[in-house]
Every structure is written in structure tokens, then in C-alpha cells.
Amino acid sequence: MGRMEKNVKNGIMFQGFEWYLPSGGYFADMENKIPDLVAAGINSVWLPPQCKATGVFDVGYGIYDLYDLGEFDQKGEQRTKYGTKEEYLQLIRALHEAGIRVYADVVLNHKAGADESEHFDAVQVNPANRTEEIGDVHEIEAWTHFHFPGRRGKYSDFQWHWYHFTGVDFDQKSGESGVYRVVGDGKGWAYGVSGEKGNFDYLMFADIDHHHPEVREELFRWADWMIEETGVDGFRVDAAKHIDRTFMRDFINYVDEKHEDFYWFGEYWQAYSDKTGKYMEITEYDMDLFDVTLHYNLVAAARGGKSYDIRKIFDGTLVKEHPAMAVTFVNNHDSQPGQSLENFVDRWFIPHAYALILLRKDGYPCVFYGDYYGISGENPIEGNKELLDKLMKLRNSFAYGDQEDHMISENILGWTRHGTKEHPGKMVTLLNTGDAATMELFIGKEQAGKTYADYLGIQEESVQINEEGKGSFTVGPGSIACWAETGNPID
């Protein structure tokens, strides 16, 4: 697992939202879902960004005020899309009472919806190569002054000005959109960021300058306030590849010195590479990352079907190269249909994909709300709660101990979990993207005479382990099977 989560046996994270949730009523609905989460063995929930954004229909990433958790009448209403601060804190308390840790989604890369515009010097750059200037330095007018009139200085009297940002995307003076780099003493793009587009410091809205000493001081102060005010157990860092890695290192170290057992994981949306490794090195391996490469591989496998070699599913993945730092996932709010990073694992492959993240030894698996409860909106997608409940219960009951992989064919991948003293039951998992197949596998001579059954209920006939410790296990066409010894009830 992650650095602070590694002591959680077979932990499961739940991403507690999808993009198209209705505006309002979220917190009460999630509180009603807590029994589901407890029954499934989920030990942590990643909640959506609750800091005030541009309006009550903003999912939370158009961040306006870090100190407004649905407490002040700002941006049209007191509440956020999800509800009020009181409701947010009540849900956190309820989750904690159920023994579930809570992670806040924090947006520290940019700010949106400024209160006033300001005049300052900037230069327009090529959006495809932000290191290339496409004009002269000139005065622009942009929305960069944040003074939060609805909050009136409560919790913090800090005001944001143009010099606290590195770039903006609109010149009010000319009425032109584009990418504008702020010009001034000590100003420039951060270089501890992704090298895409020449320099990927700028993502959207008003881009925060994490080198500015006043910004650093304010964000450090906010982190203390957020943790003490809410009691959250960790931060999910949005848009990490656009935030200078030296700032993230210092930010993490600052928080960790004051808050024990705090968990960090970040969205670094890029296939695993040496650059990702460098980011982890500079941040001192203190922040786990989502395994984006594995997600892409799962999508490719689902689309490829029989033509995809399932034995290569972990090639180039974070969970293979840095298993202790990988947050594995199948889909999320950004990859779901209609979103900016749309890249969705097809429904037929959902059992395979979740078996790969839930039933194997490595990685901290994250179950997506949209895959569990379904996706709403104009094009709704049905959830897979019954299947995922079974897989999560299998994880909690049988997915322990050493792992033996079975690279059977380009369409069949399997593995055996050999159990531990505390959880002695063994489990054989088989994934098939081709035709039905039966294969003989060695389980262990001590298993001779025992009966194994498919706990998913897909294969109806049981398997008898022979004197040599082998059994003939079947998996259906384009299906999966999870075989375990009968008489080991799932708790």
C-alpha cells in the first residue's frame, strides 16, 4: 500500500463521486451509503472537492476560495455543489465512526472566479509550446484579485493579486483568449513540472505561482487549518504534474511534521516514465500516485478483446515498477464518458479489470463510484455493485499471502494467492478474454482431497484437488472465475 496505508490489511479506497451527480443532497446520500461501504470492506473514502468553486454546478475543480467549505454566501449560494460545511463535517464524522478514513480532494494548482480584474504585464505564448513567445510583453487586464467579500477575512485575511500567479487565459482588455505568462521580477513558469507542451505549468484559469513566498506561507497555513477544521486523514492532490515538485516536497514535509499518519496521493495524469519517477524522487517518495498506465492498459485490453495479449497488462505500469506507491484504478471522474480525459473501460471487461486491482498483491485499489453505483446524466450507465461487492469480499477473505502468476496464454491470465496463518485459505483467479478453457494447475499437495468452488457463482461445478495437489479449473468465454476452498465462508 501507500506509505501510511501499508499497515492496512487489504485496504480498499472508494472514490465517493462521479462527474454528473446532481447538485445538492450529496452528503446525506453518502451518509446513507455508509453501511454499503462497511459491508464491502472499504477502509477509506476520497470525497469530492468541497472548497467553494465558481458555482453550485461546478464539480469543484474551478476552485475559488480554499477557506469556504460551504459556509459563506459566495458565488451565488452558501453551499457548494455537494452541500454545506456543516453537512461535510457531519459526513466525515459518520465515516470516522464507521472506521473509514477520509481523504479530501484538494485543488492547489489554480484559482477561478476572481472578484476583480487587475492590470499587469504579460506575454502571450504558443499553447502547444509554452516556452515560445508569440508576441511582445504588453499590459493586459485579467481576473486575478481574490479578496472573498462574502468571507470578510474570517480564517485568513490574505488577498490574491496578479503577482501570486504565473499565467492566465484571458485578456479582458483585448477580449482575447490564449495562454499569457505573467511578467515581473522573479516571474516565470515553474520548471519542476511536466515537460509536455514545452512546459506544462499552466493548465487553466489563473495559475498559482508556488515559488512566491507569500503563496507558500498561505498554502501551508491553509493546510493546517483544513486538517484541524475537518479532521481529514489525507489529501488527494489534483493536477500534480502541473505543480512544481519542489513545492510539493516542502508542502508534504511541512504537513507531515505536524500531522501524524497523514496520507498523500496525487493525480499525475501521464503514463509512467522516467519523468514520473523523477517526480517521485524529488518528492522523496512521500506521495503515492494513480497508476495511469495500468488504466490505459485496461482500456486497451477491453477494446482489443481476443487480439490483446492479456499477459502484457502490467507492462510499463507503476504497480509493476513501484508497487508500494501505486493507487490502482479502473475508471474515474475524468475518464468517464463526456469528460476531458475520456477513456472508459468497456462494461464487459469490468470484472476482469477489478479482479486485476482487487485480488492481486500489489497496489492500493480505488473503486469508482460510477462503476459501483452507476453514472447519471444524459447518458446514464448502470453500476456493477453486486459484482464489485463479491470481488471486494473475496479480497477481504482470500487475497492474502504470496502470489504465484500463471501466464497461460495470450487470452488467459491467472494467479494463486497462497494465504497466511491468519488467512490460510488459497484462491485461484482466472481471467479469460477468449474461448472457454479448462487448465490443470498445481495448488499444493496439502490441498489434496479438498474441494474448490467459484465464489463468483459463474462456474457451477466444483473442482476436486487430486493427490498431486492439482486441480482442473475452468473459466468461461470472455469471463473470470475465482476459485477458493469450500467451507471458508466469506465474512
N, C-alpha and C positions, 0 to 999 in steps of 0.2 A: 504494500500500500504506500501511501504518501508518508512523508517524514513523521508527521504526528498521528497519522491514521494507521500506521503499520501494526499497532498493537490491537487494533480492532479486528477480531477474527472474522474473516469472510465478509467484511463490510460491504454495504451497497449504498450508493448515493442515489437520491432521486431528484431529478430536475423538476421542480414543482410548478412548471408553467409551460405554455406554448404561446405562439405569437398572437393567435386570434381569440384569446379569452375575452369574454365580454367585459366592458368597463363597469367596475363596481361589483361588490359582493364576493370578491375573491377570498378574503381572509376567513370569513365564516364558512365558505365552501371547503377550503383546505382543512379547517379545523374538523369538519365533519368527516374528512377523508383520513384522519389520523389512524383510526382502527384498521383501515386497509393497509397502511404503511407498516404498522406494527406487526400485523399478521404476516406480511410479506418478508419480514426480517430486515427492513430498511433501517439503517442506523444514522443517516444524515439526509437533510433536505437542503437543496440550493433554491433559495427564494428569489423571485424576480427583483429587479432594481426598484427600491421604494423611494429613493430620493426624488424630490419634485422635478418633473420634466416639463416639456413645453405645453402639456395639457393632459386632460383625463383620458385621452385615447392614445397617448404616447406610451409605448411598451416600457419606456424608462430609460432608453439609451440617448434620447435627446435631452441630456441632463441640464438642469437649470441651477438648483440650489441643493448642495450636499447636506445642509443642516435642516432642510424641510422634509420630514418624513410623513407628510400628510397632516401637518399641524397648523399651517398658516394659509390664509386666503391669498394665494398667489397663482398666476396662470389660470385664472377663471374659477378656481374652486379650492376648497381646503384639501380635499382628498387627492390622491394620485389615481391612476387607473385602477389600482388594486384596493384602495381604501384609505383609512385614516391611520395616523401614527398609533393611536390607542388600539386599533384593531390589529395592526402589525405587531405591536408588543404583546398583545394577548395571544396571538398565534405562536410567537416564539416561546412564550411561557408554556403553552399547551404542548408544543413539541418537546420541550425540555422535560416536562412532567412525564411524557411518554418514553423518555430515554433516547430521544432523537436529537442529534446535534444539528445546528442551523448555520448555514453559510449565506452571507449577504453578497449579492451581485453589486460590485462597486464599479462606477464609471469615472475614471480619473484621467482619461485621455483628452477630453474636450468639454466645452460648455456651450449651451444653446439658449436662445431666447433672452438675450441681454436686455437690460432695462433702458439703456440709452446708447446712442452711437457716439463715436469719437473720431477725430481727425488725426492721422499719423502717416508716416512714410512707409511705403511698401513697394515691392516689385513683383510683377506677375511672372509666374514660372510655367514651364511646359507641364501639363498634368501627367503626361506619360514619362517625364524625366524632370523631377523637381529640382535637380541641380542646374538645369538650363534656364537662364533668364530669357524672357521673350519681350522685354520692354525695359524702359528706364525706371529708375527709382522716382516715384512721384507720390503726392499726397492722395490718400483715399479716405473715405468715410466708411467705417464699419461698426457693427454692433458688438462692442467689446466691454462696455461698462455695466457691471453687475453690482447693484447695491441693495437688492432684495427689499423693496419698500414694505412688503407685507410682513416681513420678519422683524424689521426695525432694530437690527443689531443683536437680537437675542442669540445666545450661544457664541456668536462671533461678529465683530464689527468690521471684519475685513471686506474691502471692496476690490473687485477685479477691474483692471484697466488694460488698455491695449498692450502695454509693456509686459504683461503677465502671459502673453500668448506668442506663439511663433508664426501662426498663419491664420488666414480667414478665407472664406469662399465667395464673398460678395462685396462689391464696392458700391455703397449707397450713392456716392457722388456721381458716378458714371452710369449706374444701373446695370453694370456688367458682372456676370458671374465668372468664376475662374479660381485658380489657386494663387493666392497672394502671400508672399513671405514678408513678415514684418521686418522692417529695417530699423536699426538703432544700435547703441553701444551694447556689445555682448550678445546681440541677437543673431539667430541663425537656426537652421534645422538641427535637431539632435542627431548625433551620429551613432548612438548605441541602439539603433532601430533596424528594422528590416531594410535590406537594400533594394527591394522591389521599387519600381518607378524611380530609380536613381537614389531615392531616399524616401522611405515611407513614414516619415514623422507625421505628415499631415494626412488625416483621414477624413474629417468632416467638421463642420461648424467652426468654432473658434478653438484652435489647437493650443493646449496648455504648454507653457514653457517650464518644464520640470527642472531646469537649471537655475531658474530665478530664485534667489534666496527667500524672498517673501512667499513665493508659491510653496516651496519646500516646507517652510515653517507652518504655513496654513494647513497644508495637507497632512502633515504629521499631527498637528493639533486636532484636526478633524477625525483622524483615525482613532485617537484616544477617546474622543467624545462619542463616536459611533459605537465603539465596543462597549464602553461603560454605560451608555444610554440604552442599548438594546440587548446586550448580553450575547451577541452572536459569537459563534465558535470559529469562524473563518471567513476569508474573503475569496470570492471568485473575481479575478481581475479581468475586466473587459478590455479587448483590443491591446493585449500585452505587447504585440510586435511593433506597435506604434509608440510605445512609451520607452524612454531611454532606460536601458538595462542597469546603468549605474544608479539612477534614481530608485529603481525597483529594489535593488540590493540594499540601499540605505534605508528605504521605507520599510522593508521587511525586517531588517535588523533592529530598527527603532521600535517597531511594534513588538517584536519577539522578546526584547529586553524587558518589556513592561507587562506582557500578557502571555501567561503560560499556556502551552498546548494549543496555540493558535494555528489553524491550518490554512495554507495558501495553495490555490491552484489557478492557473491562468489560461486564457484563450489566446494561443499563439497560432493563428489560422494559417498554417503553412506546412506542407509536407515535411517530415523530419529530414534534416540535413545537418551538415557541419555547422551551419549558421544557427540552427536551433540549439545544437549542442553548445555553441559559444554563448548563447543567451543563458543557458542553464549554468554554464561555468561561471559567468560573470555574476549571476545572481546567487552564486555559491550553493547551487542545487537545493535551494530552500523553497522553491515554488514548483509544485507539480504542474504538468501541462496536459491538456487534452491531446489524445492520440489522433491527430488529424489524418495521418497516413493510413491508419487502420480503418478509419471511416471511409476514406476514398477506396480502399481495397474492398471493403464490404459492398460499397455501391457497385464497383466493377464486377465483383463476383455475382451479385444479384442480376445485373444486366447481361453478364456473359453466360450464365446458366451452365450448360454442359461444356461449353467451349472454354470456360475459365478453369485453370488448374488450381483447385482448392488448396493444394499443398503449399502454394506460394502466398497464402492470405496474410502471413505475418512479415513478408519481405519488406524491409525498409521502415518498419514501424517503430514507434517509440517504446511500445511494450516489449519488443524484442531487444532493442538496444539499451534501454534504461527502464527495466520493468518496475523498479521501485518508485518511479516518478510519473508513470503513465496513468492518466484518467481515461479509461476506455469508454467509448460511447458508440451508439448505432446511429441515431439521428438527434438533432436538437432544434431549437427555435430558429436558428439562422439557416439551417439546411432544409427545413420543411418547405413544401411546395409554396411558391409565391414569394419567397424571401431572397435576400441579396446573394446568399451562398447556396441557393437551392441545389441539392444533391442528395436525393432521398433514397434510402434503401427500400427496394420494392417489397410489398407485403409478403410475397411468397417466401422471401428469404429472411424475414424477421425471426423465425425460430432458430435458424442457423446462426444469424448474427448475434442474437442474445445468448445462445449457448456458448459462443466463442468468447464473450466477455464475462459471462456469469459463472461458467463451470470450469474455467481454467485457473491455473495457479496464480498467474501474474496480472497486475493491473488493479486499479480501483474502479469498478464498473459503475457507470452512471445510467440509470434508467430514465428515459424521456417521458414526460407527462403525455405528450402526443401519441407515443407508442402504447402507453398504458391505458389512459382514459379516452384517447381519441383527439382529433383535431377538429375544431369548429370553423366557422367562417362560411364563405360562399361555396367552397368545395370540401365539405367535411370528409374526414377519414375515420373509420371505426377503429377503436382501440383493440389491444390484444391482452386485456387484463387477465383472463383465465389462463392463457399460455404463460405469460410472464410470472404470474403467481406460482405456477408449477415450477418454473425454472429457478425462481428465487428460493423456493422451499428446498429444491434439490441442492442448491448452493449451500444453504444453511445446514443441511443434513448430511450430505455426502461429499461435497467438494473440498476435501482436506488431504493433506499429505503430499507425497511425491507424485509426480505426473510423468506418465510414460506415453509418448506420442506414437500413433500408428499412421504412417504415411502410406496409405493403402493404394490409392490410385489418384489420377487427376480429378476424379469426381467424388472420392470418398476420403475423408479425414476423420481420424478418431483419436481418442486418448483415454487412458485409465488413470483415475485418481485412487491412490492406494490407502488412503485413510491414515489416521493417527491413533494413539492409545485412547485419547478422549473420544474420537470419532472413527471407530475401526472399520466401518462399512466401506467397501470399494464401489466404484462406479465407472462404467464404461459409457462414453458418449460417442455416437457416430453421426457424422454429417454427410449427407448424400445429395449431390446435385445432378445425378444421372439416374440410371435404371436401378430397380430393386436389386439388392445384393445380400448374400449371406457369407460371412467370413469367420474362420476359426481364429480365436485369439487366446493367448495364454494369460490367465488371470493370477494363478498361483496355486501350487499343489495343496496348500492348506484350505483352498476353496473347494476341493473335491467333494462331490455329493451335494453341494449347495445349489439352490435354485435362484435364478436371476429373472427379474421381470422389468419390462419397460415402464418406468414410472410416469411417463407421459401418456400411457394408455394407447399409443398408436399401434404398437405390435402386441397382438393379443396373446400369442403363445409364449410360454416361459422357456428359459434356457437352463439345462442341467449341466453343471460343470463336471467333466469326466475325471478319471483317476489321475490323468496327467496334468490336471489343473487348467484344462482348456474348455472353451465353450463355443458353440456356433451361434453367432449373433447376426440378426437380420436388421436391415434398415430399408425402409420403403423408398420408392422413386421420388426424388426431389424432396426428401423428408429428413427427419432426425429421429434418433432413439436414445434414451438414457436408461441404461440397464444397471440395476442395483439388486443386492441380495434381498429376497423377500423376508419378511419378519422384522425389517428395520423400518418401523413406521416413521413417516415424515412428521417432525414435530411442528 
